[in-house]
Amino acid sequence: SETYDMKVFSDSGEYFGDVEESILTSTKIFGWKVKATKNSYLNKVLGSAKGVIVPHQLVKAVGDILIISKTAVPSYSAEDSSEGAEE
């Protein structure tokens, strides 16, 4: 319950979103449900989707905020989405 609504940042310092919940197996944390909030990078990338699940292996630190590896951050470029499909 302490991690609910915790801010999530990438290891490069970009605001990613907020923790919605943790996903547990019987013995460990499997991953984190991160919701896209208004000014987050995740909101810009996903558009209408509500969030993503970040595997726990990509979490670097949990404290006052959650820090995730930049490999968990989907790459986004307006050029990629318009030109990539034609080739």
N, C-alpha and C positions, 0 to 999 in steps of 0.2 A: 504493500500500500504506500510505502514511502517513495517509490519510483513513479507512481501515477502522476501524469502531467509534468514530469521532469523534462527539462529542455535537452534536446539532442543536437550535438554539434559534430561536424566532421573534424578529422585531425588537422585539416588546413584552416579551421576556425570559422567555417561557414555554418550558419544556423540551418539545421536540417528539418526539425519538426518537434513534436512532443510525444513522449511515451504514452500510449493508450493503455497497454497492458503487457505483462510478461507471459510468455508461453512456456509452460512447464511440462516436463516429462515426470515420471515417478521419482527420479533421482536428481535431476539437474534442470537448469534453465536452457531451453531449446533456442529461444529467440525472443525478439521484442517487436511488438506491434507499434509502429510509429505513425502517428496521424499527421497529415499535412495541415499546417496552420496558415493563417492569412499571409504572413510575410516570410514564410520559409522557402528554402530552395526546393524542397519537395513539392510544394504547391505549384511553383513555376514549371517544374518538369512534368508532373503528372496531370495537370489540368483538372479534369473532373473527378479523378480517382481520389479516394479518401486517405490512402496511406500505403505503407509497405511493411513487410516483415523483414527485419534485419536479423540474420543468424547471430547467435551469441559469440561465435568465433571471431566476428568482425568488430566486436565491442572492445575498445582499448582500455577504457576506464569508466568506473561508476563512482560518482561522489555527489557533489551538488548538482552536477550535470552529467549526461552520458556522452562519452566521446567514442565515435565510431571511425573505422578505417575508411579512407577515401574510396576504397574499392567497393564499398557498399553504396556509394552515391552514384545513381545513374547518370551517365554523361548526357549532356543536353546541348544541342546547337540547332538553331533555326535552319541553318544551311543543310545539316545532315538530314533533317526530316523532309526537306523538299527535293534535294538532289539525289539522295541515296537510292530512292526507289526506281529511278529512271535508268540507271546503269546496268 
